[in-house]
Amino acid sequence: MPYMFLNGGGMRGGSLHARLRDAPLVAETRTAPVYRFYSCGDRYPALELAEDGGGGAIEGEVYDLPLDLLRDDLLPAEPPELELGVITLADGTAALGMILRRPAPEMDGLTDITGFGGWRAYLASRREG
């Protein structure tokens, strides 16, 4: 079964987490520090490889997902601006993850939130401010 890095609604407490149907949590980790992280209208996050080297390490959770669960439950719930890709985790290993579709679609409300280091930290800052 593939490992899937989740950094938004699929994480524990998120709106998509129930779709994981008790898939085992493998690790709480971060990506390698090579990604830009965006808020898409404060509805969901998106990762993008930082070609210019200006990325950061982004917090998330890694799950061991059956392929049929990924195909039938998780991917259909993802927004059309995202696509399945392979990302690099902090320890150098690869995992599946949802990334901003290439070429990046024209979108209103795309905000760089890399400095927050994760979706939960970003959402918490919005509640406080």
C-alpha positions in Angstrom: 0.0 0.0 0.0 1.3 3.5 -0.8 2.2 6.0 1.8 0.1 9.2 1.4 1.2 12.6 2.9 -1.8 14.6 3.9 -1.5 18.3 4.9 -5.1 19.6 4.9 -8.6 18.2 5.4 -7.4 14.6 5.4 -5.4 15.1 8.6 -6.9 14.1 12.0 -9.8 16.5 12.8 -10.1 17.6 9.2 -13.2 17.5 7.0 -11.9 14.7 4.8 -10.4 12.5 7.6 -13.4 10.2 7.8 -12.8 9.2 4.2 -9.6 7.4 5.3 -11.7 4.7 7.0 -9.2 3.9 9.8 -6.2 3.7 7.5 -3.2 3.6 9.8 -1.3 6.7 10.7 2.4 6.0 9.9 4.0 9.3 11.0 3.5 12.9 11.9 6.3 14.6 9.8 7.2 17.4 7.5 8.1 17.6 3.8 11.7 18.3 2.8 12.2 22.1 2.9 11.6 22.5 -0.8 7.9 23.4 -1.1 5.8 26.5 -1.3 2.5 26.2 0.6 -0.6 28.0 -0.4 -4.1 28.7 0.9 -6.6 28.4 -1.8 -9.2 30.9 -0.7 -8.9 29.5 2.8 -10.8 26.4 1.7 -7.9 24.0 1.3 -4.1 24.1 1.1 -1.8 23.3 -1.9 1.8 22.3 -2.1 4.1 23.3 -5.0 7.7 22.5 -5.5 9.7 25.7 -5.1 11.9 25.8 -8.2 13.8 28.8 -6.9 14.9 27.1 -3.6 12.7 29.4 -1.5 10.5 26.7 0.0 9.9 25.5 3.5 9.2 22.3 5.4 5.4 21.7 5.6 3.7 19.8 8.4 1.5 16.8 7.7 0.6 13.2 8.4 1.5 10.1 6.5 -1.0 7.3 6.2 -0.8 3.8 4.8 -3.7 3.8 2.3 -5.1 1.0 0.3 -5.1 1.9 -3.4 -8.9 1.4 -3.7 -9.5 3.8 -0.8 -7.3 6.4 -2.5 -9.0 5.9 -5.9 -12.6 5.6 -4.7 -12.8 7.9 -1.6 -10.0 10.3 -1.2 -9.2 11.5 -4.7 -12.8 12.2 -5.8 -13.1 14.5 -2.7 -10.0 16.6 -3.7 -10.5 19.9 -5.5 -9.9 20.0 -9.2 -7.0 22.5 -8.8 -4.9 19.7 -7.1 -3.4 16.6 -8.6 -1.7 13.5 -7.2 2.0 13.7 -7.2 5.1 12.3 -5.4 6.7 14.5 -2.8 9.8 14.2 -0.7 9.5 14.0 3.1 11.9 15.5 5.6 13.8 12.2 5.9 14.3 12.0 2.1 11.8 9.3 1.5 9.1 9.7 -1.1 5.3 9.6 -0.6 2.2 10.4 -2.6 0.7 13.8 -1.9 -1.7 16.3 -3.4 0.1 19.1 -5.2 -1.0 22.2 -7.1 -2.0 21.1 -10.6 0.7 21.9 -13.3 0.6 24.3 -14.9 -0.8 26.2 -11.9 -4.4 27.2 -12.7 -5.5 30.8 -12.6 -7.1 31.2 -9.1 -8.4 34.0 -7.0 -7.4 33.8 -3.4 -4.1 31.9 -3.8 -2.1 33.1 -0.8 1.5 32.0 0.0 1.4 30.6 3.6 4.7 28.8 3.5 5.9 30.8 6.6 3.2 29.2 8.7 4.7 25.7 8.2 1.3 24.0 8.0 -2.4 24.3 7.5 -3.3 24.0 11.2 -1.0 26.9 12.1 -2.4 29.0 9.3 -6.0 28.4 10.3 -5.2 29.1 13.9 -3.7 32.5 12.9 -6.9 33.3 11.0 -9.1 32.6 14.1 -6.8 34.7 16.3 -6.7 37.6 13.9 
